[in-house]
Amino acid sequence: LKAARAEPLAGAGAFYGLRPLAEDMEDARALLDSLMGPSRDKKRADDRPPDGFLAKNVCRRYLVGCCPNDWFKSTKREMEVCMKIHSESLRVELEAHPESVRYTAEFEDECLDFLESIRREADRWVAREQGNLRGPRKELQLSAGLQKSLADKGELYAALMQESMEAEEAGEMERSSEAMTKALAIKKDMEEAKKRSSVDIAGEVVCELCGVRYPTGDSEHERGHRDAHLTGKLHEAYSHIKENMERLRQKKLERKERDRQKDRGDKPSKRKDDDVDGPREDSKRRSRSRGAGKRRSRSRGAKRRSRSRGARKRSPSRSNRKRSKSRSGKRKRR
């Protein structure tokens, strides 16, 4: 009874357009969230800066420059659609926040980890496809019309062969021979058509970026296949991932360098002044120390020379001592 009562109500709701109206409201809400943020209607009791970008339903990867989920859309490696909010206003809000540096570094590290996981999966694809490479060969390349023609001829060939066998069993050798002749002629036409449609393939290589095999030859088909891969959506997605990984890794290295400078107490703004003025100050100090050393050595040498002269005046030499001794001895003898 309840189900019977619910059915007409549901039908009436659908008739009056209640369900499409609800869906339109959800779409409008999602649009406002992406433009103004999910906390646009919330009133803050204090003067704290807005931090709507910290909500759980906000895509942090989008805030720091890339959300790769949409890049693989309509490819063989399509990812799940990112259901979180992608908002430019929240990105501006993050940049204007007093703790923007800390939050940005945190979000960038999370995004880099996610991109590196996608890169590791691509490396596994590369290793897997390396074992599936095909060397130089002949390849049958048939248009849609030629494929249909060969299929029809194949059916006719099978029918004529069956007719030839049945006629032979019935003893109708002439009819059997006639059917066999027609069948062999059709088979020859099929073989010639396949031979004309066979092309030489030089070989294959694996794209190191996305792990897809493509031909290396210069034929029109090979060039078209190669160009289609290099300009395709899958290759473009992995190119974006590589560029963003390099960008985020560089920013991470710069943050580490700034942290090291803070730990050492060196500020980047003073390093240039030190590099310019440091050599001049060092040269001045060295010249002063050399001059002082020369003056000290001169004064010491002068003191030594004056002492030696005074000692010579005070103490007689050996020859004078001998002369004085010999004179005193002669006097005693006398």
C-alpha positions in Angstrom: 0.0 0.0 0.0 2.8 2.4 0.9 4.6 1.6 -2.4 1.4 2.1 -4.3 0.9 5.5 -2.6 4.6 6.5 -3.2 4.5 5.8 -6.9 2.1 8.5 -7.9 3.9 11.0 -5.7 7.2 10.2 -7.3 5.6 10.5 -10.7 4.0 13.8 -9.8 7.4 15.1 -8.6 9.1 14.1 -11.8 6.2 15.6 -13.8 6.5 18.9 -12.0 10.3 18.9 -12.4 11.3 18.7 -8.7 14.2 16.4 -9.4 15.8 18.5 -12.1 15.4 21.6 -9.8 17.3 19.9 -7.0 20.1 18.9 -9.4 20.3 22.5 -10.7 20.6 23.7 -7.1 23.5 21.3 -6.5 25.2 22.5 -9.7 24.8 26.1 -8.6 26.1 25.3 -5.2 29.2 23.6 -6.7 29.8 26.6 -9.0 29.6 29.0 -6.0 32.0 26.8 -4.0 34.5 26.9 -6.9 34.2 30.6 -7.3 33.9 31.9 -3.7 34.9 28.9 -1.6 32.9 26.6 0.6 33.0 29.0 3.6 31.5 32.0 1.8 28.4 32.1 4.0 30.2 31.5 7.4 30.7 34.5 9.7 33.9 34.7 11.7 33.6 35.8 15.3 37.1 37.2 15.5 39.5 39.0 13.2 41.4 35.8 12.1 42.3 35.7 8.4 40.0 33.4 6.2 41.2 29.8 5.9 38.6 28.2 3.8 41.4 26.5 1.8 41.9 24.2 4.8 38.5 22.5 4.3 38.6 18.8 3.6 36.6 19.1 0.4 39.1 21.5 -1.2 41.7 20.1 -3.6 45.1 20.9 -2.2 46.9 19.9 -5.3 44.9 22.4 -7.3 45.9 25.1 -4.9 49.6 24.6 -5.6 49.3 24.4 -9.4 48.2 21.0 -10.6 45.5 18.4 -10.2 46.4 15.6 -12.7 43.2 13.6 -12.4 41.6 15.4 -15.3 44.7 15.2 -17.5 44.1 11.5 -18.3 40.4 11.9 -19.2 39.4 9.7 -22.2 42.7 7.8 -22.3 43.5 4.2 -21.6 44.8 5.2 -18.1 41.9 7.4 -17.1 41.9 8.3 -13.4 39.0 8.9 -11.1 37.4 12.3 -11.4 38.6 14.6 -8.6 35.4 15.5 -6.7 37.0 18.1 -4.5 36.6 21.9 -5.1 38.9 23.6 -7.5 38.7 27.3 -6.7 40.8 30.2 -7.8 39.6 32.4 -5.0 40.8 29.8 -2.4 44.2 29.9 -4.2 44.3 33.7 -3.7 43.2 33.2 -0.1 46.1 30.8 0.5 48.6 33.2 -1.0 47.3 36.1 1.2 47.3 34.0 4.5 49.9 35.0 7.1 51.1 31.3 7.2 51.0 30.9 3.5 54.6 29.7 3.4 54.0 26.8 5.8 50.8 25.7 4.2 52.1 26.0 0.7 55.1 23.9 1.5 52.9 21.2 3.1 50.6 21.1 0.1 53.4 21.1 -2.4 55.0 18.1 -0.7 51.7 16.2 -0.8 51.3 17.0 -4.5 54.9 16.0 -5.2 54.4 12.6 -3.5 51.2 12.0 -5.6 53.0 13.0 -8.9 55.9 10.7 -8.0 53.5 7.8 -7.5 52.1 8.3 -11.0 55.7 8.5 -12.3 56.5 5.2 -10.7 53.5 3.6 -12.3 54.6 4.9 -15.7 58.1 3.4 -15.1 56.4 0.0 -14.5 54.6 0.5 -17.9 58.0 1.2 -19.6 59.6 -1.9 -18.1 56.6 -4.1 -19.1 56.5 -2.8 -22.7 60.2 -3.3 -23.2 59.5 -7.0 -23.3 56.7 -6.6 -25.9 58.8 -4.8 -28.5 58.5 -6.1 -32.1 61.4 -6.0 -34.5 61.4 -5.3 -38.3 58.5 -7.1 -40.1 55.8 -6.9 -42.7 52.5 -5.7 -41.5 49.1 -5.9 -43.2 47.4 -2.5 -43.3 43.9 -2.7 -44.7 41.3 0.0 -45.2 37.7 -0.5 -44.0 36.5 -1.0 -47.6 39.3 -3.5 -48.4 38.6 -5.4 -45.2 34.9 -5.8 -46.1 35.9 -6.9 -49.7 38.2 -9.6 -48.4 35.6 -10.8 -45.9 33.0 -11.2 -48.7 35.6 -13.0 -50.9 36.5 -15.3 -48.1 32.8 -16.3 -47.6 32.5 -16.9 -51.4 35.7 -18.9 -51.5 34.5 -21.1 -48.6 31.1 -21.7 -50.4 32.8 -22.7 -53.7 35.1 -25.1 -52.0 32.1 -26.7 -50.2 30.3 -26.9 -53.6 33.3 -28.5 -55.2 33.5 -31.2 -52.5 29.8 -32.0 -52.7 29.9 -32.2 -56.5 32.9 -34.5 -56.3 31.1 -36.8 -53.9 28.1 -36.8 -56.2 30.3 -37.8 -59.1 29.8 -34.5 -60.9 33.4 -34.0 -61.7 32.9 -31.2 -64.3 30.9 -29.1 -61.8 33.4 -29.8 -59.1 36.3 -28.7 -61.3 34.5 -25.6 -62.3 33.8 -24.6 -58.7 37.4 -25.4 -57.7 38.7 -23.1 -60.5 36.5 -20.2 -59.3 37.6 -20.8 -55.7 41.3 -20.7 -56.6 40.8 -17.5 -58.6 39.2 -15.8 -55.7 42.0 -17.0 -53.3 44.6 -15.6 -55.7 42.8 -12.2 -55.7 42.8 -12.2 -51.9 46.5 -13.0 -51.7 47.4 -10.3 -54.2 45.3 -7.7 -52.3 47.0 -8.6 -49.0 50.4 -8.4 -50.7 49.7 -4.9 -52.0 48.5 -3.8 -48.6 51.6 -5.2 -46.7 54.2 -2.6 -45.7 57.6 -2.9 -44.1 57.8 -1.9 -40.5 61.3 -0.9 -39.2 60.6 -1.7 -35.6 59.4 -0.2 -32.3 60.6 1.7 -29.3 59.1 2.4 -26.0 58.4 6.0 -25.0 60.4 6.6 -21.8 57.9 9.2 -20.6 54.6 7.2 -20.7 55.5 3.6 -21.6 53.8 3.4 -25.0 55.2 1.6 -28.0 55.4 3.4 -31.3 57.1 2.6 -34.7 60.5 4.2 -35.7 60.3 3.9 -39.5 59.7 6.6 -42.1 56.7 5.3 -43.9 53.6 7.4 -44.0 51.8 5.0 -41.6 54.7 4.9 -39.1 55.1 8.7 -39.1 51.4 9.1 -38.6 51.3 6.7 -35.7 54.4 8.3 -34.1 53.0 11.8 -34.4 49.7 10.7 -33.1 51.4 9.4 -30.0 53.7 12.4 -29.4 50.8 14.8 -29.7 48.3 12.6 -27.9 46.6 13.3 -24.6 48.4 10.6 -22.7 51.9 11.8 -23.7 50.8 15.4 -22.9 49.6 14.4 -19.4 52.9 12.8 -18.5 54.8 15.8 -19.9 52.8 18.0 -17.5 53.6 15.7 -14.7 57.3 15.8 -15.4 57.3 19.6 -15.6 55.5 20.0 -12.3 57.7 17.4 -10.6 60.8 19.4 -11.6 59.1 22.6 -10.4 58.1 21.3 -7.0 61.5 19.6 -6.5 63.3 22.8 -7.2 61.1 24.7 -4.7 61.7 22.0 -2.1 65.5 22.4 -2.6 65.2 26.2 -2.2 63.2 25.7 1.0 65.9 23.4 2.4 68.6 25.9 1.5 66.8 28.7 3.3 66.4 26.5 6.4 70.1 25.7 6.4 70.9 29.4 6.2 68.6 30.2 9.1 70.2 27.4 11.2 73.7 28.9 10.5 72.5 32.4 11.2 73.3 33.6 7.7 70.8 35.8 6.0 70.7 35.9 2.2 70.5 39.7 2.2 73.8 40.1 4.0 75.8 37.5 2.1 76.2 39.8 -0.9 77.6 42.6 1.2 80.0 40.1 2.9 81.2 38.9 -0.4 81.9 42.4 -1.6 83.3 44.0 1.5 85.0 40.9 3.0 88.0 40.7 0.7 88.7 44.5 1.2 88.6 44.2 5.0 90.8 41.0 4.9 93.4 42.7 2.8 93.5 45.8 5.1 93.9 43.5 8.1 96.7 41.6 6.4 98.6 44.7 5.4 98.3 46.2 8.9 99.6 43.0 10.5 102.5 42.9 8.0 103.5 46.5 8.8 103.3 45.9 12.5 105.5 42.8 12.2 108.1 44.6 10.2 108.3 47.4 12.8 108.6 44.9 15.6 111.4 43.0 13.8 113.3 46.3 13.1 113.1 47.4 16.7 114.3 44.0 18.0 117.2 44.1 15.5 118.2 47.5 16.6 118.1 46.5 20.3 120.3 43.5 19.6 122.9 45.6 17.8 123.0 48.2 20.5 123.5 45.5 23.2 126.3 43.9 21.3 128.1 47.2 20.9 127.8 48.0 24.6 129.2 44.5 25.5 132.2 45.1 23.3 133.0 48.4 25.0 132.7 46.9 28.5 134.6 43.7 28.0 138.1 43.7 26.4 139.0 41.3 23.7 141.2 38.2 24.1 144.3 39.7 22.6 144.1 42.7 24.9 143.8 40.3 27.9 146.9 38.4 26.8 148.9 41.6 26.4 147.9 42.8 29.9 148.9 39.5 31.5 152.3 39.4 29.8 153.1 43.0 31.0 152.1 42.2 34.5 154.4 39.1 34.5 157.4 41.1 33.4 156.9 43.6 36.1 156.8 40.9 38.8 160.1 39.4 37.5 161.8 42.8 37.7 
